[in-house]
Amino acid sequence: MEYIDIYDEFNNPTGEIKERAKAHKDGNFHRTAHIWIINNKNELLLQKRSPTKKSHPNCWDISGAGHILAGETVIEGAIRELKEELGLKVKENDLKFISIVKTTDDPEEQVFSYVYLLESNNDIKDYKFEDKEVSEVKYVYFEDLERMVANRVEGLLMHDEEYKKLFEFIRKSI
């Protein structure tokens, strides 16, 4: 069972800790880390969510992402998630902060997502799916992903505001 810290609508800690499913059911704000991996060819890594995932099984999604556990910093959570999902060992200074995205569309998904970019030139075979949340990964050229998002390609999870901020950040960096 995972426990998470609860935040108010302005991203201030409330001091309350809840079991993750209960926090979702109650519509409590919480934090997640979203890490996008880009290589030196300007390809972004997409992960395919495992068929056993409760939400969005078999869909293509963010390179690495997950909930921040109670008592954990966002950076600690980001580093943990990359290790669990992709077998990557990274340090804090490897992650470039992009933005915080507040999501309120779904009453059971009230979240502040901390979005990061990680530069990595690993081959696909170098990624290890240690926690079985990911079934496969692939690299997609940045421009191709932009087109996929614009065309709302079936099977790709949509994170509209996050994609906008990600693409702006990458454009400024290249």
N, C-alpha and C positions, 0 to 999 in steps of 0.2 A: 504494500500500500504506500502510495506517495503522498506526502504532505507538502503543501505550498503556502507561502505567505500571501496574505490578502492586502489589497491596496484600495484606496478610494479612487474616485473618478479623475483625480488630478495626479495619480501615480504616487501618492504619499502612503507610507505604510500605516496600516491600522493597528498593528500589533496582534492581529488575529491569524491563526494558522488553521487550515482545514485540509481534510483529505481531498485530493484533487477532484474526484468525481462529485463530491458534495459541493465544492466551490463552483464547479460548472453548473450543477443543478440549481444552485442558489443565485447564479448570475453574478458572482463576485469577480472583481477585477484581480488579475494576477499577471505575472510576467513570464515571457518566453524569450528564448534566444533563437535568432534565425541567422545562420551563417551560409553565405554564398561563396562557393569556391570558384576561382577563375585561374586559368593557366596563362602561360605567356603567348598563346595563340588567340587570346580573347575568347576562349570557350568557357562557358559556365557548366559546372557539374550539376546534373539533376539526379535526384534519387527517386527510385520507384518504390512506393510504399508497399510493404508486405501485404499479401492477400489476407492475412490474419488481423490486420489493423482494424479497430472498431470504426474509425472515421476515414473515409476516402481510401479504401483498400485498392491496390493496383494503380494508383494515380501517380503521375510524375509531380515532384514537389521540390522545395528548397533543398540545397545540398545537404545541410544538416540543421536540425531544429529540435527544440524541446522545451518543456516547462522548467522553470527555475524552482528548485526545491527549497523548502523552508530552511532559512538560515544560510542559504547559499547566495553568493553574489551572482550577478548576471554573467560576468566573465567566467567564474568558476563553472556555472551551468553550461555555458557555451563550450568550454574546454571538455567537460564531461560528456556532453552530447556528441561531440565529434569523435571522441574515443569510443563511446558505446555504439554509435551508428555506423561509423566508417573506419574505425581502428586507427584514427589519426591522433598523434601526440603533438599538440601545439602549445605555445606559450601566449600569454596575454598580449605581448607586443607584436605577435603575428597577425592579430585581428585588427582590421581597420573599421572603426565605427562609421556607420552611414547615417542612421536615424532611429528614432523611436516611432513606431506606428501604433496608433490607438485604434483598436477594432471594437465596434459596438453593434455590428449588423445582427448578430445572433445573440439572443438574450442569455444563452448558455455559454457564450464564448466572448467574454468581456476581458480583453487582454491588451497589455502593453508589450509589443514585440520589439526587442532590441535587435537591430539589423546590422550585420557585420559582413565584411568582405575579407576573404583569406586567399592569398596568392599561393598556389601550389601547382607543381608540375607532375604530380603523381600520375602514373599510368592507371588505367581502369583496374588492372589486375592487382594493384597495390592496395586497393580499398578492401577492408575486411568487415563483414557485417556481423559484429559480435553479439548484438542483442536481438537479431532476427526481425527488426522493425523495417529493414530495407531489404528488398529482393534483388535489386540491381541498380547500377548507376550508368550514366552516359554523359559525355560532353556534348554541348550544343553551342555552336557559334553564337556569340552575343546578339548579332543582328538577326539570326534565325529565331532565337528565343523572343526577341522583340516582335517579330512577325507572328509567331505562335500566340503570343499574348494578345496582339491586336486582332487576330482571327479567332481568339477564344477557342483554341484547339481542344477538342474533346480529350479527356484523360489528363490534362494539365490543370493542376489546381491554380485558381486565380487569386492573386493577392494584389489587387489593382494598385493601391497606393504604394505598396512596397516595391512592386515592379517599377513604377514611375521613379521612385527615389533611387533604386538600384541602377537603373539605366542612366539617370542623370549623373550619378556618382562615377560610373564607369566612363562615360563620355568625357568628363572633366579630367579623368586620370590617364586617358590614352592620347 
